[in-house]
């Protein structure tokens, strides 16, 4: 069996020292998980102070290892960006990706928040930061102080191992002739910005693109178009502070949630037109003959109805992995980086959200009560290009209502559908508020659960898409 390492861990040695060897332990656990999932007992990840033995020529051993491994696993911290060795290793793998026509050989682990990555001006001026930002990252920040035996840490390691195994399978299938030996990088020599190849459009997607907001893709069923926006991996404070006007007890305690994998989320709730194209009927109360129309959200659909819709839609779009978002994913997308009661601020108006304007919240002013739904794009989108996450119709989520705890949570994005603890295993979360509700019910943190067979004219849904082919955008 070939014992040549498959991966190369790029990290700042001082970080491992500061963490009392925890990065080394992280590498050991990850190796073990990959071996477990792949059945390949020879899999290994090169780490300098472990794999360079006494008496070996240090630089030659590093160069040989970088030439022979298939994957680079950079551990991202502020010191990483200051390390010339780490920067050179990334540049070397960028060249390899370009020569092989790939963009999936660098698998970053975001370990400690780094301004080089978070600050746009600094990122734009730093080639290494741009490279890291262009690759999907595993966000380990919320788990940094957890023991590696903790359940959440083990789940995240399992997720990382799945991605490594999948990447290994793709790389191993590449012809040997295409595996080019890349010469060492001289750090002082200017290197042109990396060219990130565009992934082919999946057969089920009609178009992909990028605008000032970010990446998008579209699907078409029966001539009806639905656009999706790419939700990058990240973390956020879930729930609301005790001081928030209109707060309910089940919105706390606030806790940090990590979204380990990005996902595509529809920029609108599902329209009556899309439901009609897929299911051949329209159950909505507010249809074209009753103050509604094809571009209004479909309502009067239960969670079970939505499951039937998903199956029917995927038959019309073979290979398209449609689903509902998890509750944590929904709030992450609704907030779009905000920490206020609404994505637009602490208060809102009926010019921004369709709710019962007779009942504002906090210092908000009274507004219009429309007593019906609105077309899905009639009111402003949030910062991530998502329309009417607040109000109009409540939106079904995939999972049940969990009880919040005062500790960080790694919601892996593609994880299990949770059963609720208090409201019965059948109930599923709905989010966002509706046209008939008070403003307090449309806040980002508000949560409720309904029976999966419940239908009403305030209940709709928004599609998610978990594409492995475009799992890091494009």
Secondary structure as a PSIPRED ss2 file (coil, helix, strand):
# PSIPRED VFORMAT (PSIPRED V4.0)

   1 X C   1.000  0.000  0.000
   2 X C   1.000  0.000  0.000
   3 X C   1.000  0.000  0.000
   4 X C   1.000  0.000  0.000
   5 X C   1.000  0.000  0.000
   6 X C   1.000  0.000  0.000
   7 X E   0.000  0.000  1.000
   8 X E   0.000  0.000  1.000
   9 X E   0.000  0.000  1.000
  10 X E   0.000  0.000  1.000
  11 X C   1.000  0.000  0.000
  12 X C   1.000  0.000  0.000
  13 X H   0.000  1.000  0.000
  14 X H   0.000  1.000  0.000
  15 X H   0.000  1.000  0.000
  16 X H   0.000  1.000  0.000
  17 X H   0.000  1.000  0.000
  18 X H   0.000  1.000  0.000
  19 X C   1.000  0.000  0.000
  20 X C   1.000  0.000  0.000
  21 X C   1.000  0.000  0.000
  22 X H   0.000  1.000  0.000
  23 X H   0.000  1.000  0.000
  24 X H   0.000  1.000  0.000
  25 X H   0.000  1.000  0.000
  26 X H   0.000  1.000  0.000
  27 X H   0.000  1.000  0.000
  28 X H   0.000  1.000  0.000
  29 X H   0.000  1.000  0.000
  30 X H   0.000  1.000  0.000
  31 X H   0.000  1.000  0.000
  32 X H   0.000  1.000  0.000
  33 X H   0.000  1.000  0.000
  34 X H   0.000  1.000  0.000
  35 X H   0.000  1.000  0.000
  36 X H   0.000  1.000  0.000
  37 X H   0.000  1.000  0.000
  38 X H   0.000  1.000  0.000
  39 X C   1.000  0.000  0.000
  40 X C   1.000  0.000  0.000
  41 X C   1.000  0.000  0.000
  42 X C   1.000  0.000  0.000
  43 X C   1.000  0.000  0.000
  44 X C   1.000  0.000  0.000
  45 X E   0.000  0.000  1.000
  46 X E   0.000  0.000  1.000
  47 X C   1.000  0.000  0.000
  48 X H   0.000  1.000  0.000
  49 X H   0.000  1.000  0.000
  50 X H   0.000  1.000  0.000
  51 X H   0.000  1.000  0.000
  52 X C   1.000  0.000  0.000
  53 X C   1.000  0.000  0.000
  54 X C   1.000  0.000  0.000
  55 X C   1.000  0.000  0.000
  56 X C   1.000  0.000  0.000
  57 X C   1.000  0.000  0.000
  58 X H   0.000  1.000  0.000
  59 X H   0.000  1.000  0.000
  60 X H   0.000  1.000  0.000
  61 X H   0.000  1.000  0.000
  62 X H   0.000  1.000  0.000
  63 X H   0.000  1.000  0.000
  64 X H   0.000  1.000  0.000
  65 X H   0.000  1.000  0.000
  66 X H   0.000  1.000  0.000
  67 X H   0.000  1.000  0.000
  68 X H   0.000  1.000  0.000
  69 X C   1.000  0.000  0.000
  70 X C   1.000  0.000  0.000
  71 X E   0.000  0.000  1.000
  72 X E   0.000  0.000  1.000
  73 X E   0.000  0.000  1.000
  74 X E   0.000  0.000  1.000
  75 X E   0.000  0.000  1.000
  76 X E   0.000  0.000  1.000
  77 X C   1.000  0.000  0.000
  78 X H   0.000  1.000  0.000
  79 X H   0.000  1.000  0.000
  80 X H   0.000  1.000  0.000
  81 X H   0.000  1.000  0.000
  82 X H   0.000  1.000  0.000
  83 X C   1.000  0.000  0.000
  84 X H   0.000  1.000  0.000
  85 X H   0.000  1.000  0.000
  86 X H   0.000  1.000  0.000
  87 X H   0.000  1.000  0.000
  88 X H   0.000  1.000  0.000
  89 X H   0.000  1.000  0.000
  90 X H   0.000  1.000  0.000
  91 X H   0.000  1.000  0.000
  92 X H   0.000  1.000  0.000
  93 X H   0.000  1.000  0.000
  94 X H   0.000  1.000  0.000
  95 X H   0.000  1.000  0.000
  96 X H   0.000  1.000  0.000
  97 X H   0.000  1.000  0.000
  98 X H   0.000  1.000  0.000
  99 X H   0.000  1.000  0.000
 100 X H   0.000  1.000  0.000
 101 X C   1.000  0.000  0.000
 102 X C   1.000  0.000  0.000
 103 X C   1.000  0.000  0.000
 104 X C   1.000  0.000  0.000
 105 X C   1.000  0.000  0.000
 106 X E   0.000  0.000  1.000
 107 X C   1.000  0.000  0.000
 108 X C   1.000  0.000  0.000
 109 X E   0.000  0.000  1.000
 110 X E   0.000  0.000  1.000
 111 X C   1.000  0.000  0.000
 112 X C   1.000  0.000  0.000
 113 X C   1.000  0.000  0.000
 114 X C   1.000  0.000  0.000
 115 X H   0.000  1.000  0.000
 116 X H   0.000  1.000  0.000
 117 X H   0.000  1.000  0.000
 118 X H   0.000  1.000  0.000
 119 X C   1.000  0.000  0.000
 120 X H   0.000  1.000  0.000
 121 X H   0.000  1.000  0.000
 122 X H   0.000  1.000  0.000
 123 X H   0.000  1.000  0.000
 124 X H   0.000  1.000  0.000
 125 X C   1.000  0.000  0.000
 126 X C   1.000  0.000  0.000
 127 X H   0.000  1.000  0.000
 128 X H   0.000  1.000  0.000
 129 X H   0.000  1.000  0.000
 130 X H   0.000  1.000  0.000
 131 X H   0.000  1.000  0.000
 132 X H   0.000  1.000  0.000
 133 X H   0.000  1.000  0.000
 134 X H   0.000  1.000  0.000
 135 X C   1.000  0.000  0.000
 136 X C   1.000  0.000  0.000
 137 X C   1.000  0.000  0.000
 138 X E   0.000  0.000  1.000
 139 X E   0.000  0.000  1.000
 140 X C   1.000  0.000  0.000
 141 X H   0.000  1.000  0.000
 142 X H   0.000  1.000  0.000
 143 X H   0.000  1.000  0.000
 144 X C   1.000  0.000  0.000
 145 X C   1.000  0.000  0.000
 146 X C   1.000  0.000  0.000
 147 X C   1.000  0.000  0.000
 148 X C   1.000  0.000  0.000
 149 X C   1.000  0.000  0.000
 150 X C   1.000  0.000  0.000
 151 X H   0.000  1.000  0.000
 152 X H   0.000  1.000  0.000
 153 X H   0.000  1.000  0.000
 154 X H   0.000  1.000  0.000
 155 X H   0.000  1.000  0.000
 156 X H   0.000  1.000  0.000
 157 X H   0.000  1.000  0.000
 158 X H   0.000  1.000  0.000
 159 X H   0.000  1.000  0.000
 160 X H   0.000  1.000  0.000
 161 X H   0.000  1.000  0.000
 162 X H   0.000  1.000  0.000
 163 X H   0.000  1.000  0.000
 164 X H   0.000  1.000  0.000
 165 X H   0.000  1.000  0.000
 166 X H   0.000  1.000  0.000
 167 X H   0.000  1.000  0.000
 168 X H   0.000  1.000  0.000
 169 X H   0.000  1.000  0.000
 170 X H   0.000  1.000  0.000
 171 X H   0.000  1.000  0.000
 172 X H   0.000  1.000  0.000
 173 X C   1.000  0.000  0.000
 174 X C   1.000  0.000  0.000
 175 X C   1.000  0.000  0.000
 176 X H   0.000  1.000  0.000
 177 X H   0.000  1.000  0.000
 178 X H   0.000  1.000  0.000
 179 X C   1.000  0.000  0.000
 180 X C   1.000  0.000  0.000
 181 X C   1.000  0.000  0.000
 182 X C   1.000  0.000  0.000
 183 X C   1.000  0.000  0.000
 184 X C   1.000  0.000  0.000
 185 X C   1.000  0.000  0.000
 186 X C   1.000  0.000  0.000
 187 X C   1.000  0.000  0.000
 188 X C   1.000  0.000  0.000
 189 X C   1.000  0.000  0.000
 190 X C   1.000  0.000  0.000
 191 X C   1.000  0.000  0.000
 192 X C   1.000  0.000  0.000
 193 X C   1.000  0.000  0.000
 194 X C   1.000  0.000  0.000
 195 X C   1.000  0.000  0.000
 196 X C   1.000  0.000  0.000
 197 X C   1.000  0.000  0.000
 198 X C   1.000  0.000  0.000
 199 X C   1.000  0.000  0.000
 200 X C   1.000  0.000  0.000
 201 X C   1.000  0.000  0.000
 202 X C   1.000  0.000  0.000
 203 X C   1.000  0.000  0.000
 204 X C   1.000  0.000  0.000
 205 X C   1.000  0.000  0.000
 206 X C   1.000  0.000  0.000
 207 X E   0.000  0.000  1.000
 208 X E   0.000  0.000  1.000
 209 X E   0.000  0.000  1.000
 210 X E   0.000  0.000  1.000
 211 X C   1.000  0.000  0.000
 212 X C   1.000  0.000  0.000
 213 X C   1.000  0.000  0.000
 214 X C   1.000  0.000  0.000
 215 X E   0.000  0.000  1.000
 216 X E   0.000  0.000  1.000
 217 X E   0.000  0.000  1.000
 218 X E   0.000  0.000  1.000
 219 X E   0.000  0.000  1.000
 220 X E   0.000  0.000  1.000
 221 X E   0.000  0.000  1.000
 222 X C   1.000  0.000  0.000
 223 X C   1.000  0.000  0.000
 224 X E   0.000  0.000  1.000
 225 X E   0.000  0.000  1.000
 226 X E   0.000  0.000  1.000
 227 X E   0.000  0.000  1.000
 228 X E   0.000  0.000  1.000
 229 X E   0.000  0.000  1.000
 230 X E   0.000  0.000  1.000
 231 X E   0.000  0.000  1.000
 232 X C   1.000  0.000  0.000
 233 X C   1.000  0.000  0.000
 234 X E   0.000  0.000  1.000
 235 X E   0.000  0.000  1.000
 236 X E   0.000  0.000  1.000
 237 X E   0.000  0.000  1.000
 238 X E   0.000  0.000  1.000
 239 X C   1.000  0.000  0.000
 240 X C   1.000  0.000  0.000
 241 X C   1.000  0.000  0.000
 242 X C   1.000  0.000  0.000
 243 X C   1.000  0.000  0.000
 244 X C   1.000  0.000  0.000
 245 X C   1.000  0.000  0.000
 246 X C   1.000  0.000  0.000
 247 X C   1.000  0.000  0.000
 248 X C   1.000  0.000  0.000
 249 X H   0.000  1.000  0.000
 250 X H   0.000  1.000  0.000
 251 X H   0.000  1.000  0.000
 252 X C   1.000  0.000  0.000
 253 X C   1.000  0.000  0.000
 254 X C   1.000  0.000  0.000
 255 X E   0.000  0.000  1.000
 256 X E   0.000  0.000  1.000
 257 X E   0.000  0.000  1.000
 258 X E   0.000  0.000  1.000
 259 X E   0.000  0.000  1.000
 260 X C   1.000  0.000  0.000
 261 X C   1.000  0.000  0.000
 262 X C   1.000  0.000  0.000
 263 X E   0.000  0.000  1.000
 264 X E   0.000  0.000  1.000
 265 X E   0.000  0.000  1.000
 266 X E   0.000  0.000  1.000
 267 X C   1.000  0.000  0.000
 268 X C   1.000  0.000  0.000
 269 X C   1.000  0.000  0.000
 270 X C   1.000  0.000  0.000
 271 X E   0.000  0.000  1.000
 272 X H   0.000  1.000  0.000
 273 X H   0.000  1.000  0.000
 274 X H   0.000  1.000  0.000
 275 X H   0.000  1.000  0.000
 276 X H   0.000  1.000  0.000
 277 X H   0.000  1.000  0.000
 278 X H   0.000  1.000  0.000
 279 X H   0.000  1.000  0.000
 280 X C   1.000  0.000  0.000
 281 X C   1.000  0.000  0.000
 282 X C   1.000  0.000  0.000
 283 X C   1.000  0.000  0.000
 284 X C   1.000  0.000  0.000
 285 X C   1.000  0.000  0.000
 286 X C   1.000  0.000  0.000
 287 X C   1.000  0.000  0.000
 288 X C   1.000  0.000  0.000
 289 X C   1.000  0.000  0.000
 290 X C   1.000  0.000  0.000
 291 X C   1.000  0.000  0.000
 292 X C   1.000  0.000  0.000
 293 X C   1.000  0.000  0.000
 294 X C   1.000  0.000  0.000
 295 X C   1.000  0.000  0.000
 296 X E   0.000  0.000  1.000
 297 X E   0.000  0.000  1.000
 298 X C   1.000  0.000  0.000
 299 X C   1.000  0.000  0.000
 300 X C   1.000  0.000  0.000
 301 X C   1.000  0.000  0.000
 302 X C   1.000  0.000  0.000
 303 X H   0.000  1.000  0.000
 304 X H   0.000  1.000  0.000
 305 X H   0.000  1.000  0.000
 306 X H   0.000  1.000  0.000
 307 X H   0.000  1.000  0.000
 308 X H   0.000  1.000  0.000
 309 X H   0.000  1.000  0.000
 310 X H   0.000  1.000  0.000
 311 X H   0.000  1.000  0.000
 312 X H   0.000  1.000  0.000
 313 X H   0.000  1.000  0.000
 314 X H   0.000  1.000  0.000
 315 X H   0.000  1.000  0.000
 316 X H   0.000  1.000  0.000
 317 X C   1.000  0.000  0.000
 318 X C   1.000  0.000  0.000
 319 X C   1.000  0.000  0.000
 320 X C   1.000  0.000  0.000
 321 X C   1.000  0.000  0.000
 322 X E   0.000  0.000  1.000
 323 X E   0.000  0.000  1.000
 324 X E   0.000  0.000  1.000
 325 X C   1.000  0.000  0.000
 326 X C   1.000  0.000  0.000
 327 X H   0.000  1.000  0.000
 328 X H   0.000  1.000  0.000
 329 X H   0.000  1.000  0.000
 330 X H   0.000  1.000  0.000
 331 X H   0.000  1.000  0.000
 332 X H   0.000  1.000  0.000
 333 X H   0.000  1.000  0.000
 334 X H   0.000  1.000  0.000
 335 X H   0.000  1.000  0.000
 336 X C   1.000  0.000  0.000
 337 X C   1.000  0.000  0.000
 338 X C   1.000  0.000  0.000
 339 X C   1.000  0.000  0.000
 340 X C   1.000  0.000  0.000
 341 X C   1.000  0.000  0.000
 342 X E   0.000  0.000  1.000
 343 X C   1.000  0.000  0.000
 344 X C   1.000  0.000  0.000
 345 X E   0.000  0.000  1.000
 346 X C   1.000  0.000  0.000
 347 X C   1.000  0.000  0.000
 348 X C   1.000  0.000  0.000
 349 X C   1.000  0.000  0.000
 350 X C   1.000  0.000  0.000
 351 X C   1.000  0.000  0.000
 352 X C   1.000  0.000  0.000
 353 X C   1.000  0.000  0.000
 354 X E   0.000  0.000  1.000
 355 X C   1.000  0.000  0.000
 356 X C   1.000  0.000  0.000
 357 X C   1.000  0.000  0.000
 358 X C   1.000  0.000  0.000
 359 X C   1.000  0.000  0.000
 360 X C   1.000  0.000  0.000
 361 X C   1.000  0.000  0.000
 362 X C   1.000  0.000  0.000
 363 X C   1.000  0.000  0.000
 364 X C   1.000  0.000  0.000
 365 X C   1.000  0.000  0.000
 366 X C   1.000  0.000  0.000
 367 X C   1.000  0.000  0.000
 368 X C   1.000  0.000  0.000
 369 X C   1.000  0.000  0.000
 370 X C   1.000  0.000  0.000
 371 X C   1.000  0.000  0.000
 372 X C   1.000  0.000  0.000
 373 X C   1.000  0.000  0.000
 374 X C   1.000  0.000  0.000
 375 X E   0.000  0.000  1.000
 376 X C   1.000  0.000  0.000
 377 X C   1.000  0.000  0.000
 378 X C   1.000  0.000  0.000
 379 X C   1.000  0.000  0.000
 380 X C   1.000  0.000  0.000
 381 X E   0.000  0.000  1.000
 382 X C   1.000  0.000  0.000
 383 X C   1.000  0.000  0.000
 384 X C   1.000  0.000  0.000
 385 X C   1.000  0.000  0.000
 386 X C   1.000  0.000  0.000
 387 X E   0.000  0.000  1.000
 388 X C   1.000  0.000  0.000
 389 X C   1.000  0.000  0.000
 390 X C   1.000  0.000  0.000
 391 X E   0.000  0.000  1.000
 392 X C   1.000  0.000  0.000
 393 X C   1.000  0.000  0.000
 394 X E   0.000  0.000  1.000
 395 X E   0.000  0.000  1.000
 396 X E   0.000  0.000  1.000
 397 X C   1.000  0.000  0.000
 398 X C   1.000  0.000  0.000
 399 X C   1.000  0.000  0.000
 400 X C   1.000  0.000  0.000
 401 X C   1.000  0.000  0.000
 402 X C   1.000  0.000  0.000
 403 X C   1.000  0.000  0.000
 404 X C   1.000  0.000  0.000
 405 X C   1.000  0.000  0.000
 406 X C   1.000  0.000  0.000
 407 X C   1.000  0.000  0.000
 408 X C   1.000  0.000  0.000
 409 X E   0.000  0.000  1.000
 410 X E   0.000  0.000  1.000
 411 X E   0.000  0.000  1.000
 412 X C   1.000  0.000  0.000
 413 X C   1.000  0.000  0.000
 414 X C   1.000  0.000  0.000
 415 X C   1.000  0.000  0.000
 416 X C   1.000  0.000  0.000
 417 X C   1.000  0.000  0.000
 418 X C   1.000  0.000  0.000
 419 X C   1.000  0.000  0.000
 420 X C   1.000  0.000  0.000
 421 X C   1.000  0.000  0.000
 422 X C   1.000  0.000  0.000
 423 X C   1.000  0.000  0.000
 424 X C   1.000  0.000  0.000
 425 X C   1.000  0.000  0.000
 426 X C   1.000  0.000  0.000
 427 X C   1.000  0.000  0.000
 428 X E   0.000  0.000  1.000
 429 X E   0.000  0.000  1.000
 430 X E   0.000  0.000  1.000
 431 X E   0.000  0.000  1.000
 432 X C   1.000  0.000  0.000
 433 X C   1.000  0.000  0.000
 434 X C   1.000  0.000  0.000
 435 X C   1.000  0.000  0.000
 436 X C   1.000  0.000  0.000
 437 X C   1.000  0.000  0.000
 438 X C   1.000  0.000  0.000
 439 X H   0.000  1.000  0.000
 440 X H   0.000  1.000  0.000
 441 X H   0.000  1.000  0.000
 442 X H   0.000  1.000  0.000
 443 X C   1.000  0.000  0.000
 444 X C   1.000  0.000  0.000
 445 X C   1.000  0.000  0.000
 446 X C   1.000  0.000  0.000
 447 X E   0.000  0.000  1.000
 448 X E   0.000  0.000  1.000
 449 X E   0.000  0.000  1.000
 450 X E   0.000  0.000  1.000
 451 X C   1.000  0.000  0.000
 452 X C   1.000  0.000  0.000
 453 X C   1.000  0.000  0.000
 454 X C   1.000  0.000  0.000
 455 X C   1.000  0.000  0.000
 456 X C   1.000  0.000  0.000
 457 X C   1.000  0.000  0.000
 458 X C   1.000  0.000  0.000
 459 X E   0.000  0.000  1.000
 460 X E   0.000  0.000  1.000
 461 X C   1.000  0.000  0.000
 462 X C   1.000  0.000  0.000
 463 X E   0.000  0.000  1.000
 464 X E   0.000  0.000  1.000
 465 X E   0.000  0.000  1.000
 466 X C   1.000  0.000  0.000
 467 X C   1.000  0.000  0.000
 468 X C   1.000  0.000  0.000
 469 X C   1.000  0.000  0.000
 470 X C   1.000  0.000  0.000
 471 X C   1.000  0.000  0.000
 472 X C   1.000  0.000  0.000
 473 X C   1.000  0.000  0.000
 474 X C   1.000  0.000  0.000
